Amino acid sequence: MKSYKRYIPEIGMLLPAIFFLAVFVFIPFFLSGYFSFTNERLIPRPIPTLWVGFRNYERVLTDPEFWSAVKNTIYFAVIVIPVQLSISLGSAMLLNSKIKGIALFRSVAILPMLTPITVIVAIWAVIFQTPDGLLNGAYQWLTQSQDYIDWLGDPNVAMLSIIMLSVWASFPFQMLIYLAGLQEIPEDRYEAASIDGFNNWNKFRYITLPGLRNTNIFVVIITTIGALSLFTQVNILTGGGPNGATMTIVQYMFSNGYSSQKIGFASSVSVIFFVAVATLGFIQRRLMKNE
């Protein structure tokens, strides 16, 4: 019995975290699984909750709006992931260098990470403003015309605007992870490569990339999950519009669960989304063979 007493402080410190995980993660997750097989509504009604089996899943998988949301989400992820990782890695390498004035760049680079995403979105809403926002002002100056772009109202441009905002807002987190990975690579490898006559590209190809292998796997997985979970930017700026051009899976789930109050239907979307993301993360990890 005495051997267990030494773990009491550790257990006491873990209990609050376990409690909040249970209340805000595990219990809602299992409730979603249950609700997905019912006709549960957000606001109670006289009609009792009924078990409907797989009817919600059938309705989701046959809904054209759902597949449009899937297409938009994949389109967003396919563009954001490589662009964001490239910018993050490039910024991390710059931060890891010893060039003059790098301290100022470090301070500026982490600003998006220190700012709440809702504040960032509000700032970019002003930048995207039509017709006299900052971006349109720059566009008119470059083209020497009075034309403007409806950044959030044009179906052909709206998702690209969300992508632009998302890349800028999220890259500092991946940048810091890459920076930590770069600092784990022994400096003597680069010194030996310099003696052997390696140029900067060969150092990057044969030393930096192999040294960041496990870091890359981790960053790719978390960036993929983050991209597929796109919601805040869309919900605040466009609400899934115009004409569904920015409707994502999570926004689709939110619209059906809260706006339309179809909790059972939205829960089935969340289960499908969870299974898809978990499967994709597993496949990525297996293909990349994390060490």
Disulfide bonds with the S-S distance in Angstrom:
none
